[in-house]
Amino acid sequence: MADISPLLPVSSSDGSSDLTGQATCRRPIKVVVSIFFGLLTVGLFAALLIRNNGSVDYVDVHENERGSLASMAFEKAENLKPVSRGLAAGVSEKSNWVFGGDLPDYPWNNSMLSWQRTAFHFQPEKNWMNDPNGPLFYKGWYHLFYQYNPNAAVWGHIVWGHAVSKDLIHWLHLPLAMAADQWYDKNGVWTGSATILHDGKIVMLYTGSTTEGVQVQNLAYPADQYDPLLVHWVKYPRNPVLVPPPGIGPNDFRDPTTAWLTSEGKWRITIGSKINKTGIALVYDTKDFINYEMLDGLLHAVPGTGMWECVDFFPVSETENNGLETSINGPGVKHVVKASLDDDRHDYYAIGTYNDRNGTWIPDRPNIDVGIGLRYDYGIYYAAKTFYDQNKKRRVLWGWIGESDSEAADVKKGWASVQVIKRQLKPRFLHLQNMFIM
């Protein structure tokens, strides 16, 4: 018979079991549990101190000049009240109000903040950026203009920054395209759009804020149409070309779209506005981008949506996934209307039918109309703008990400905001009133 004693407990001379092995196993468990509850108690006590004092000291471990590690204690954080930027000038709020109330001014340093620079999202070399403006592909280069403050990492003193790229990833930063140097844009060179004409020339319409704070539409064009980088721009000497029409407030008339051709051979644009709490898109026809005729009706209006900014209007195919040039219309083509709502700072769009004869647009499904239905993105995303990329026959979507850093952190970083990674719009599932955005 096999010896089973190795499988049994070892007995002592008095018949009792030796429990030394079991006790040895239990002691480490007790020690671990004791340490865990001890650390938990310390953590709760620290949290209580932070709550009572409203701030905490921070320690940063960094490399000194000799490459060794050193510790540096920071002063206690102070609470800063968010500052409103933009509303007084007649545009949407540009400060970060996500968290509301007082924001703690944490003692960031360059070592802690430098890693936030992006690799694929476009951003200027420094300072504040917001709306993308006038994107286009021209003579082998992708161009992006953008709202830019050359003086600080907060909104204000807005001019047009400019950068070019061969692949929409690697960018060459160019000199400012347009400065706020005329009476009609002295308070800001605001959002605008580019149109490529029949002969390949470019015109740019943009909103300027006058010395009196009135929003007007202005014309600009390249100083040298043969320059692929479009470095220098000229403002039309008799600007503005459009002023707020009767019944529209001086701060409720902004952001002209890319123009498209009508069946009569005229160019047509739309501009965002509002009447009371109804968001609207005004419509204008022109032959020369200098003289304009305002249509009697509106492109579209949605009650309760408030001011429409950065309106976009473009065609999509019901049968193909390729993008369409902005003037395309006819059988198998639907049109998208997109608006950025000043009231809630989100971008909404809807798909519908455009009537070329009277310049109106009707949503296919009114229950998900502009401002009450679909959004381009459900994160921090605003002031989106598309352009037709004739190089790859696609429609590319840009958008501004305001991020959620405090203004104090932005100032210490030395920059604020990024553009989205570019997306291609594909009208798949069009019958579901959605677009595939990739």
Helices and strands as residue ranges (DSSP letters): G 5-7, H 20-53, E 59-63, E 69-73, E 78-80, G 87-89, E 103-105, H 110-113, G 114-116, E 127-138, E 141-149, E 159-165, E 171-178, E 189-196, E 202-209, E 215-222, E 233-235, E 260-261, E 267-275, E 278-286, E 292-294, E 300-302, E 308-317, E 333-341, E 346-355, E 360-363, G 366-368, E 374-375, E 382-389, E 394-401, H 407-413, E 415-416, E 418-419, E 423-426, G 430-432, E 436-437
